[in-house]
């Protein structure tokens, strides 16, 4: 399971020392810089509002990325290995893109106010999501048409197209008054049909019924009758659970139906190829917007948590799955001093990396988040987000 941690910790004016502190706690796990540009901070009210909005966007964008992967898997039948090889972000595999993330200023201008940056990302993802919905709607409609075609080609004799079953020799085609009618009869009622079709209505030609075809559920019979009694005959047949098929032998119409069916199959193949290529091409835009949103959240939450001027270290950790809980606990324990409201006064003391042996009287009266840590199980004293690139996990 590929899961990343995106976190920021106080730098206390020494980013190198902060890096060593993180590295010492995560052990053999991969750690890399997560480079953030000099984003504009704005006002406190703006940051608080963005904090809520970005959290919602983050969840929505993650869902969209998952939809891309699931749709590709569904349409192509590709396995996780094939998908992983096909999915690229800026020409890189997803893992490599995340680990070497660099802000794309061509897409999202970092020198603009934060709400504008968030709006740019939202517009990009909104366009991608709208296109995805449109293409899936198109494909669903065509898929339904194709299902109808295939049902008429392979279904039972009550729904199957009769153009491949009935021949010209089975029909009366040169009479002004007579018409050949085809009836799908449940196999269990075949004897009832044979014994009773002549008496279902007047003007049925005696001994005109022929057995044309049969399958596991139905037997297809033909019968010749006068055109004027067709409606009455159909009603009587329905009462007996016989299904009169709406079919008149017409070679031109049969040719048109076959061409239409072939056209739908061809359209489905073309549209499937088109959607597949679009999904692969647009997947990178979706992931890029998602990870840029993560980066924006990291910046906003770090300013809210640690204050200004910005003095924090953003890092990306890829924890060893078996040791993730232990590593996270080590980080939480090391940065536990940040949990109190008096953390600002402790920063100066922590600049030397030595924790105070005993909190001051001011610290004793401070609001201590650790009192609630058992309830807020996801809480960490530092800014912490997960990037769950788990969409190709076998157990999904």
N, C-alpha and C positions, 0 to 999 in steps of 0.2 A: 504494500500500500504506500503510494507516494504522497506524503503529507508534509507540507512545509509549515514552519513557524515564522511569522513576520513580527518582529518585536523591536522596540526601542527602549533603551536604558539611559539614565542620566550619564553624561560624559564628564561632568564636573571640570570642564576645561581641558580634559586630557582624553581625547578619543582613543589613543593607542592603549592607554591603561584600561579604559572601558572595554575595548576589544579583548584584551587579555583576560579580563574578569569573566566575560561571557564565554570565551573559549575554554577557560579552566573549568567551567561548570558543565559544559556540554560534552566534554571528553572527545571521543572519536567521531562524533557527529560532524557532518559537513557544515561549515559556517562560511558565509560569504557576505561581502558588503552589499547593502541594498541602497543604491545611490538615489538620493532625493535632490531635486533642484532647489534653488532659493525661492520657494513659493512665497507669495504675499500673504501675510498673516491676517490682516483685517481686524475687525472688532471682536470683542468677546461674544457679543450676541450672535454675530455671523458664525463664529466657530461652533457655538452651542447648537444653533439651528442646523448647520452642516453635519454635525455629529450624528444627529437623528436621521437626516436625509440619506447620508452616505451608508449608514447601516442597512437601510431598506434597499438601496440600490445594490449594495454588495450582494445581498441574498438573491435579489432578482437576477442579477447578471450571472451569478453562479448557476442558477436554474437554467438560464438560457444556454450557457456553455454545455451543461449536461444534456440539454435538449438536442444540441448539435450532434453530440456523440451518439446519443441513443437513436436519433433519426438516421444517421449514417449507418449504424449497425443494423437497423431495421430494414433499410432500403437495399443495402448491398449484401447483407449476410456476412460481412467481414468479421474476422476474429479480432481480438484485442491487439495481437501482434501486427496485423495488417493496418488497423486503424492507427496505432501508434506510429507506424512508418509513414502513413499518409498525412497525418495532421501536423501542420507547421504554423509557427507564428514568426513572421518576419524571416521566413526561410529556415527557422530553427525548430528542433523538437521542443515540445512544451517545457520539459524539464530544463533544457538548456536556456530557453528564453527566460524562465523564472529566475534561474540562478545567475544570469548575466543581465538582469533587468536594467534598462536605462530609459529614462523618461524620453518619450517621443514628442519633441517640441513641434514638429511639423503637424502632428495630429492635434495635440492639446497644448496650447500656449501657456507655459508655466508662469509667464510674466504678467498674466491677467489676474484679476481678483479671483479668489477661490470659488465663489459661486459661479462665475463664468466658466472656470475650468471644469467644474462639476457638470455644468449645463452642456459643455462641448462633449464630454464623455457620454452623458445621457442621450444627446442627439444622435451620436454615432451608434450607440447600442440600440436606441429606439428604431433607427432606420434598418439595422440588421434584423432585429426581431420582427418588424413589420414585413420585411421581405420574406423571412422564413415562414411566417404565417400564411402569406399570400401563395407561396410556392407549394406549401403543404396542402392548402385548400384546393389548388389546381390539380395537384396529384391525386388527392382523395376523390375528386369528382371524376377524373379520368379512370381511376382505379375502379370506381363503382361501375362505370360504363364497361370497362373490361371484364369485370365480374359478371355482368349481365351477358356479355358476349360468350364468355366461357361456360356460363350456365346453360346457354342455348346450344352450345356445342357438345357439352359433356353431361348435361343434366338428364333426368329420366324423361320418359316419353310424354309426360304431362307438360313439360316446359321446354324440352329440347327443340331446336329448330328442325323442321321436317324436310328442309331442302336437301339434306344428305341422306334422308331415309326414303322419301317418296320419289318415284320416277314418273315420267309421263305415262307409262303404260298402266299405272295405278289409277289414272284419273280419266273421267269423261271430260273432254276439253272442247268438243265440237257441237254441243247441244245448247239450244237457246233456253230450254226449260229444266233440264236435268243438271244436277251438281253432285260431285263426289265430296263427301264430308269425311273427315278423319276424327276418330274418337279414341281417346286414351282411357282404357278400362282397367281398373285395379285387377290384378291377376286373380284375386279371390272371387271376382264377379264376372270372369270371362264367360262362364257357362250361362249366367243370367243374360248377358248380352246376346249370345248366340241364340238363345231360346226366345228372346223377347224383343229384339230390335225392330222386327217387321210390324209389331203392333203398337209401337210407341206413339205413332201418329199416322194419319192417312198419308197417302202418296209416297210411301217408302217402297222402293223397287224390291220385290221379293227376291230372296236368295242373292242379293247384291253385295252382302258383306264379305270382305276378305281380310284375312289376318296378314298385316303388313310387316310388323316387327314386334319384338317384345324385349323387356329387360327385367331386372329383378323385381320391379314394382308394378309395372303396367304392361298391358298388351295394346298395341295400336291396331285398330280395325278401320277399314274403310266401309262406307255405305253410300249408295246412290239414292237420292231422293229429289223431289221437285223443289225448285228454289223457293217457291211461295210458302213452303211449310218449314223452312230452315229455322226460323225463330221459335216456332212451337216445338220443333224437335229438340232444339238446344235446351229449352226449359225443361222438357220431360227428361232429357238425359241428365241434366244437373240434379233433378230430384232423385235419380237413381245412382248418383255418385259417378256418373260417366262424364268425362271432360271432353267437350267438343273443341277441337283445336281450330283456331282462326288461321286457316291456311287455304290458299288457292294457288294451284300450280301456275306459275308465271315465270318463265325463264329469265325475262328481263329483270323482274323484281328480285329473283334469286341471285342473279349476278350482282345487282346493286347491294343486296344485303351482305354478300360475301366480301365485296370491295370495302363496304363500311366496316365490317369486322376486322379485315386485314389492316385498314387504316387506323383503327383504334389501337390495335396491337403495336403498330409502328409508332404511333404517337406516344404510347406508354413507354416504349423503349427510349425514344428520343427525350421525353420529359424526365425520365429516370436518370439518364446520363447528364442532362442539363442540371437537375437539382443536385445530383451527387457532386458534380464539379463546382457548383456554386457553394455547397456546404463546405467543401474542402477549402475553397478560396476565401470564404467569409469567416471561417472558423477562427482564423488568426485575428480578425478584427474584434470578434467577440471576446477572445481571451485577453487581447491587449486592453480593451476597455475595462474588463474585470480587474486585471492586475493594476492598471492605473488607478482604479477606484480604491483598491487596497492601499496603494501608495498614498493617495490623498487622505484616506482615513488615518493612516499611520501618522502623517504630518499633523493633521488636525487634533487627533487625540494626544499626541506628544506635547503640543503647545498647551492644550487644556490641562494636561497632567503635570508638566514640568515648568510651565510658564515661559516668559520671554526675558531676554533674547533666547532664541533656540540654542540649546546646549544638550543635545542628546545624540545617541549613536543608533542609527537604524541598521539592523542586521537580519539576515535570512538564515534560518537554521533548518537543516534537514535531519531530524532526529532519527536515530536507529529505532525502529518500531518497538523492539523488545525492551528498550530502555527509556522510552519516551516519558513515562510517568516519573521515573526516578530523576531524569534530567530536569523536568519541569519543576519538581519539588526542590531540587538544588538551586535553581534560579530564584524561585519564590523565597526560599530561606535566605539567600544572599541579599536579596533586595527588600527584605521584610521591613527595613527601616523606612521605606517609602510609604508604608501603610498608614502612618499617623498624619494628622493635619499639621504637625509641627515639622514635617519633613524638610521644609525649606530651611529651617534653622540648622537641621542636621547636615545639610549638604556641605556646608563649610567644613564640618568635622570629618565628613566622609571623603573629602577631597584627598585626604591622606590615606584613604582606604582602610582606616581602622575604626571599627565600630565603638561607640561609647560603651564603657563597662556598665554604666548605670544611667538611665534617663534622668534628666533634670526634673525639678518640680513642675516646670511648665509642661514637660513631656508627660508627666503623670496625669495631667488634666486633659491631655489631647484626646481627640476622638480617635479611637483605635479600630481600624477596619478589621483587624484580626478577630475581633469579637464576633464578626459576622462571616468569617471565612468558611465555616462549616455549612452555612446556608448558601452563600454565594460561591458555589464550588468552582465556577469558571473564573472567579476574580483572581487577578494577579496584580501585584503592586507596581509592575511595569506595564507598558502598553504591549498588548499581545493579541495577535490575530492568527488564525490558521488559513492556509491556502490548501484546501483539500483537493489536490489533483488526483482524485480517486476514481474517475469515471471509467477507467479501463481495468478496474479491479475485477478479478474473477467472480467474486461473490456479490457483485452488484446485480 
